[in-house]
Amino acid sequence: MAQKTPTASGAPKPAKPPKARQVALTEDEYARLEQLRQACKEAGMKVRKTELIRVAIALLGGESPAALDAARLALAPAR
């Protein structure tokens, strides 16, 4: 394994941040995200689409594998 080369000052180079990944969503799912954003805006909250997706992931983390599989099977294909 190659060792990290130090910078000119002798300090090691900082680690690169992880790359952002894209998620394939249907037009209906994008529309639903926008509806959720609008509802949040009307409630006085400013949220981004990525924040809504992260909230959904956090909420789904508490579901059982069987419940997740049932929800997955109910989804329309994204591609």
CORWO-V256002 format. One record per residue. OMEGA is omega in degrees with one decimal (999 if undefined). D_CENTER is the distance of its C-alpha to the mean C-alpha in whole Angstrom. Layout:
# CORWO-V256002
omega:OMEGA d_center:D_CENTER
omega:OMEGA d_center:D_CENTER
This chain:
# CORWO-V256002
omega:-177.6 d_center:32
omega:178.1 d_center:32
omega:176.9 d_center:32
omega:177.9 d_center:30
omega:179.3 d_center:33
omega:176.6 d_center:34
omega:-178.6 d_center:33
omega:-179.5 d_center:37
omega:179.6 d_center:37
omega:179.6 d_center:37
omega:177.5 d_center:33
omega:179.1 d_center:30
omega:178.2 d_center:28
omega:179.2 d_center:24
omega:178.1 d_center:22
omega:177.0 d_center:19
omega:179.6 d_center:16
omega:179.9 d_center:13
omega:174.8 d_center:12
omega:179.9 d_center:9
omega:178.7 d_center:8
omega:178.8 d_center:9
omega:178.9 d_center:8
omega:177.5 d_center:11
omega:175.8 d_center:12
omega:177.4 d_center:15
omega:178.1 d_center:17
omega:179.4 d_center:17
omega:175.1 d_center:14
omega:178.2 d_center:13
omega:178.7 d_center:17
omega:175.3 d_center:15
omega:179.8 d_center:12
omega:175.7 d_center:15
omega:178.1 d_center:17
omega:177.3 d_center:15
omega:179.8 d_center:15
omega:178.3 d_center:19
omega:177.2 d_center:19
omega:179.4 d_center:18
omega:179.6 d_center:20
omega:177.7 d_center:23
omega:177.4 d_center:22
omega:178.9 d_center:22
omega:174.7 d_center:19
omega:-178.8 d_center:17
omega:174.8 d_center:13
omega:179.0 d_center:11
omega:-179.3 d_center:8
omega:177.5 d_center:5
omega:177.8 d_center:7
omega:178.6 d_center:8
omega:178.9 d_center:5
omega:176.0 d_center:5
omega:179.4 d_center:8
omega:178.8 d_center:9
omega:178.8 d_center:7
omega:179.5 d_center:10
omega:-179.9 d_center:12
omega:179.4 d_center:12
omega:179.8 d_center:13
omega:-178.5 d_center:16
omega:178.0 d_center:17
omega:176.2 d_center:20
omega:-180.0 d_center:19
omega:178.7 d_center:22
omega:177.8 d_center:20
omega:-179.9 d_center:17
omega:178.0 d_center:19
omega:178.1 d_center:21
omega:179.4 d_center:18
omega:-178.9 d_center:17
omega:179.2 d_center:20
omega:-178.2 d_center:20
omega:170.9 d_center:18
omega:177.3 d_center:19
omega:-178.9 d_center:18
omega:-178.5 d_center:16
omega:999 d_center:18
